[in-house]
């Protein structure tokens, strides 16, 4: 596994995000992708040791395509300037809690966990679970190791007022406003290239598992 090669390729791609350059450097992309898939294979083995739901997944199907969907975007750059992979029982965290690994130069790599943009049905279930079993949810969020790794829930995606069915003076209103239930931990480029990176990613995923467990129960 050579994350130096991956970061170098992604940095060059960010400066030359066009099809002509990509085709000319396709072999470098393939080498980077192979390195990433090799890392994902090793990571999956470690994750299944504490999360049996992931058993049987194909590591080569966990990474996301590098090709951007530009149909509804003002940015018409054809390629993503990162590599990412999602780990959940169904494969890529689609409407189910899981783990996410993001590799991007400039100290923008991170490991994340939770549930991103649940549909209206699952979102309602999660809010209800937080309301009914707040002590359990609070215990997850206030765990010392969890807070050291992730701090608070990512707040990039919240309502501005109380969600439907909840009073504006609800004691846990700020948590109920979330539309995604995600936490993230960032790594420097130096950390990504260090031989301990796999161990750190595994530790991060293990730390976020209680959040995934709570969310999984909520949407059952």
C-alpha positions as CSV (number, residue, x, y, z in Angstrom):
1,X,0.0,0.0,0.0
2,X,1.4,3.4,-1.0
3,X,-0.6,6.3,0.2
4,X,2.2,8.6,-0.9
5,X,1.4,7.6,-4.5
6,X,-2.4,8.0,-3.9
7,X,-2.0,11.5,-2.4
8,X,0.4,12.5,-5.2
9,X,-2.0,11.4,-7.9
10,X,-5.0,13.1,-6.3
11,X,-3.0,16.3,-5.9
12,X,-2.1,16.3,-9.6
13,X,-5.7,15.5,-10.5
14,X,-6.9,18.5,-8.6
15,X,-4.7,20.7,-10.8
16,X,-5.6,18.9,-14.0
17,X,-9.2,17.9,-13.7
18,X,-10.0,17.2,-17.3
19,X,-10.5,14.1,-19.4
20,X,-7.5,14.5,-21.6
21,X,-5.1,14.6,-18.6
22,X,-6.9,11.7,-16.9
23,X,-6.7,9.5,-19.9
24,X,-3.0,10.3,-20.3
25,X,-2.4,9.3,-16.7
26,X,-4.9,6.4,-16.5
27,X,-2.2,4.0,-15.4
28,X,-1.4,6.2,-12.4
29,X,-5.0,6.2,-11.4
30,X,-5.3,2.4,-11.8
31,X,-2.2,2.0,-9.5
32,X,-3.7,4.4,-7.0
33,X,-7.0,2.6,-7.0
34,X,-5.3,-0.8,-6.6
35,X,-3.4,0.5,-3.6
36,X,-6.6,1.9,-2.1
37,X,-8.5,-1.4,-2.7
38,X,-5.6,-3.3,-1.0
39,X,-5.9,-1.1,2.0
40,X,-9.7,-1.5,2.1
41,X,-9.3,-5.3,2.1
42,X,-7.1,-5.1,5.1
43,X,-9.4,-2.7,6.8
44,X,-12.4,-4.8,6.2
45,X,-10.7,-7.8,7.9
46,X,-10.1,-5.7,11.0
47,X,-13.6,-4.2,11.0
48,X,-15.3,-7.6,10.9
49,X,-13.5,-8.6,14.1
50,X,-15.8,-6.2,16.1
51,X,-18.7,-5.7,13.6
52,X,-19.9,-9.0,12.3
53,X,-22.5,-7.3,10.2
54,X,-19.8,-6.6,7.6
55,X,-18.8,-10.2,7.1
56,X,-19.0,-11.3,3.5
57,X,-18.6,-7.8,1.9
58,X,-16.5,-7.5,-1.2
59,X,-13.8,-4.9,-0.5
60,X,-13.5,-4.1,-4.2
61,X,-17.1,-2.9,-4.3
62,X,-16.8,-0.6,-1.3
63,X,-15.1,2.3,-2.9
64,X,-17.0,5.1,-4.6
65,X,-16.5,6.0,-8.3
66,X,-14.0,8.7,-9.1
67,X,-16.3,10.1,-11.8
68,X,-18.5,13.0,-10.7
69,X,-22.2,13.3,-11.5
70,X,-22.2,16.8,-13.0
71,X,-25.8,16.9,-14.3
72,X,-27.1,19.2,-11.6
73,X,-23.8,20.9,-10.6
74,X,-22.4,24.2,-11.6
75,X,-18.9,22.6,-11.2
76,X,-18.4,20.5,-14.3
77,X,-15.1,19.0,-13.3
78,X,-15.4,15.4,-14.4
79,X,-13.5,13.8,-11.5
80,X,-13.5,13.7,-7.7
81,X,-10.3,14.8,-6.1
82,X,-10.6,12.3,-3.4
83,X,-11.0,8.5,-2.9
84,X,-13.7,7.3,-0.6
85,X,-15.2,4.0,0.6
86,X,-18.3,3.1,2.7
87,X,-18.6,0.1,5.0
88,X,-22.1,-1.1,6.0
89,X,-24.0,-4.4,5.8
90,X,-25.5,-3.5,2.4
91,X,-22.2,-2.2,1.1
92,X,-21.9,1.6,1.0
93,X,-23.9,3.1,3.9
94,X,-27.1,3.7,1.8
95,X,-29.8,4.2,4.3
96,X,-28.0,2.3,7.0
97,X,-25.3,3.2,9.6
98,X,-21.7,2.4,8.8
99,X,-18.2,3.7,8.5
100,X,-16.7,5.9,5.8
101,X,-13.0,6.5,4.8
102,X,-12.1,9.6,2.8
103,X,-8.6,10.2,1.4
104,X,-7.8,13.7,0.1
105,X,-4.5,15.7,0.0
106,X,-4.1,18.8,2.0
107,X,-4.8,17.2,5.4
108,X,-8.4,16.6,4.4
109,X,-8.5,12.8,4.9
110,X,-10.9,11.6,7.5
111,X,-12.7,8.6,9.0
112,X,-16.4,9.0,9.7
113,X,-19.3,7.0,11.0
114,X,-23.1,7.2,11.5
115,X,-25.9,7.7,9.0
116,X,-25.8,10.3,6.3
117,X,-29.1,11.9,5.1
118,X,-31.6,9.3,6.2
119,X,-34.9,9.4,4.3
120,X,-37.9,10.9,6.0
121,X,-39.1,7.6,7.5
122,X,-35.7,6.7,9.0
123,X,-35.1,10.3,10.2
124,X,-38.4,10.2,12.1
125,X,-37.5,6.9,13.7
126,X,-34.1,8.3,14.8
127,X,-35.6,11.4,16.3
128,X,-38.2,9.3,18.1
129,X,-35.5,7.0,19.5
130,X,-33.5,10.0,20.7
131,X,-36.6,11.4,22.4
132,X,-37.6,8.1,24.0
133,X,-34.1,6.8,24.9
134,X,-32.1,10.0,25.3
135,X,-30.0,8.6,28.2
136,X,-28.6,5.8,25.9
137,X,-27.8,8.3,23.1
138,X,-26.3,10.8,25.6
139,X,-24.1,8.0,27.0
140,X,-22.7,7.4,23.5
141,X,-22.0,11.0,22.8
142,X,-20.4,11.7,26.2
143,X,-18.1,8.7,26.2
144,X,-14.7,10.0,26.9
145,X,-12.9,8.2,24.0
146,X,-15.8,9.1,21.7
147,X,-15.5,12.8,22.5
148,X,-11.7,12.7,22.2
149,X,-11.9,11.2,18.7
150,X,-15.0,13.0,17.3
151,X,-16.1,15.8,19.6
152,X,-19.8,16.5,18.7
153,X,-22.1,15.4,15.9
154,X,-21.2,17.1,12.6
155,X,-23.6,20.0,12.4
156,X,-23.4,20.7,8.6
157,X,-27.0,19.7,8.1
158,X,-29.5,20.9,10.6
159,X,-33.0,22.4,10.7
160,X,-33.3,26.0,11.8
161,X,-36.3,25.3,13.9
162,X,-38.0,22.4,15.8
163,X,-38.8,19.3,13.6
164,X,-42.5,18.6,13.1
165,X,-44.0,16.9,16.1
166,X,-41.6,18.3,18.7
167,X,-42.0,21.5,20.8
168,X,-39.7,24.4,20.4
169,X,-38.7,24.1,24.0
170,X,-37.7,20.4,23.8
171,X,-34.8,19.8,26.1
172,X,-32.8,18.0,23.4
173,X,-33.9,20.2,20.5
174,X,-30.4,20.8,19.1
175,X,-29.9,17.1,18.6
176,X,-33.3,16.6,17.1
177,X,-32.6,19.3,14.5
178,X,-30.0,17.2,12.8
179,X,-30.8,15.7,9.4
180,X,-27.7,13.6,9.4
181,X,-26.1,11.8,12.3
182,X,-22.4,11.7,11.4
183,X,-19.1,12.2,13.2
184,X,-15.7,12.7,11.6
185,X,-12.1,12.6,12.6
186,X,-9.5,14.2,10.3
187,X,-5.9,13.1,9.6
188,X,-2.9,15.0,8.3
189,X,-1.2,13.8,5.1
190,X,1.7,12.7,7.3
191,X,-0.6,10.5,9.4
192,X,-2.1,9.0,6.3
193,X,1.3,7.9,5.0
194,X,2.4,6.6,8.4
195,X,2.6,2.8,8.9
196,X,0.2,3.1,11.9
197,X,-2.6,4.6,9.7
198,X,-4.6,1.3,9.4
199,X,-4.5,0.9,13.2
200,X,-5.8,4.4,13.7
201,X,-8.6,4.0,11.2
202,X,-9.7,0.8,12.9
203,X,-9.6,2.5,16.3
204,X,-11.7,5.3,15.0
205,X,-14.3,2.9,13.6
206,X,-14.4,0.9,16.8
207,X,-15.0,4.1,18.7
208,X,-17.9,5.1,16.5
209,X,-19.6,1.6,16.6
210,X,-21.8,2.5,19.6
211,X,-23.3,5.3,17.6
212,X,-24.0,3.0,14.7
213,X,-25.5,0.5,17.1
214,X,-27.9,3.1,18.5
215,X,-28.9,4.2,15.0
216,X,-29.4,0.7,13.8
217,X,-31.8,-0.1,16.6
218,X,-33.7,3.1,15.8
219,X,-34.4,2.3,12.2
220,X,-35.3,-1.4,12.6
